[in-house]
Amino acid sequence: MSNDSIAQAVKVLEGLSAGLDEAYWEASTIERKDFFYDIISAVNSELSEIGKLSVLDHDLVYEPITVEFRAARTKLSKLRKVLDEFVVRSATASRLESLINDAVSLPLR
């Protein structure tokens, strides 16, 4: 399985979704919860569309499918810069930083 395969993207996006969900519940303000929810919705939308593909296609090169996820990549980059401010628990922040780096490194095509 290559690093930019659909199967790898699913693994990265599922991890990101779980990490963002954790950060959502730790967020202390409505504005931050909204920020996380927007990204979570985009990631879930992308995973939903990938789920429609055949399992036989999972070794193909990943390309973002939804417009929402393409737009959310900008927010992910912003979140990476303000992670310590937005995420209270250091374990969550550390985990999320790694997950965001993996997600941002997915192919753009």
N, C-alpha and C positions, 0 to 999 in steps of 0.2 A: 504494500500500500504506500503510495507516494505521499509526500508531505502536503501536496496541494490537491489531493483526491477528494471526491465528494464524501467518501467515508470518513476521512480525516476532518473535513469541515463539519460534519455532523457531530463528531466527537468534541471538537472545539466549541461549537455553538451550544451543545447541550451543557457543557461545563460552564460556559459563560452565562447561560440562562440560570443555572443553579446559583452561581456566584452573585449575579445581579439580584436574584430573588432574596438572597440572604441580606444583601446591602439594603434592599428596599425596606425590609422589616426592621433594620437597624436605623434607618433614616429618621431624623428627629423633626423635620418640618415637612409640610405638605408640598412645598416647592421641590424639595429633594426627592420625595416620593414620586411626584409627577415626572421628574427628570429620569429616575430609574424605570418607572413604569413605561415611559415612551420607548426606551431602549429595549426593555423586556418584550414589549409588544412586537417590535420590529424583528427581534431574534426569533420569537415564536412564530411569526408569520413566515420567516425564511425557512425554519425547520418544517413547518406545515407544507410548504411548497416542495421542499426536498423529499418529504415523505411520500409525495405522489410519484416520485421516480421509481423505476424498477431497481431492484437490488442488484441486478446485473450491471447497472450503470454506475455503481458506487466506486468503481476504480477509475472512472473518467476524471478529467481535470474539473475542479470546482469553479463555477462562476456564480456570483451573486444573482439571485433570481428576482427578488422583490425590490421595488423602488424604496420601500421603507427601510430595508436593511442597508442599502447603499447610503441613504441619508443618515442613518444611525451611526455609521462609521465615523462621521465628523464628531458626533456627540461622544463616542467612545474615546476619541483622541483628546477631547476636552476633559473628559472624566479622568483620564490618565494623568493629566496635569494637576487636577484639584482633588485627587483621590484622598489624601490625608485630611482634607477639609470636609469632604462629603461622607467618608466612611469612618465611623468612630472606633471600631475594634481593629486593632493592628493585624490580627490574624486574617480577618476578612479583607482588609486593605491589601495585604501581601498576596493573598490568593487571587483577588480580583485583578491586581496589577499583572500577574502572570497570565491570567485568562484574557485580559484585554490585549496584551501584547500578542498572544496567539491569534486572537480574532482579527486584529488590525493587519497582521501579516498574511492573512488569507488573500488569494489572488483577487484583483479588482475586475479584470476583463469585463 
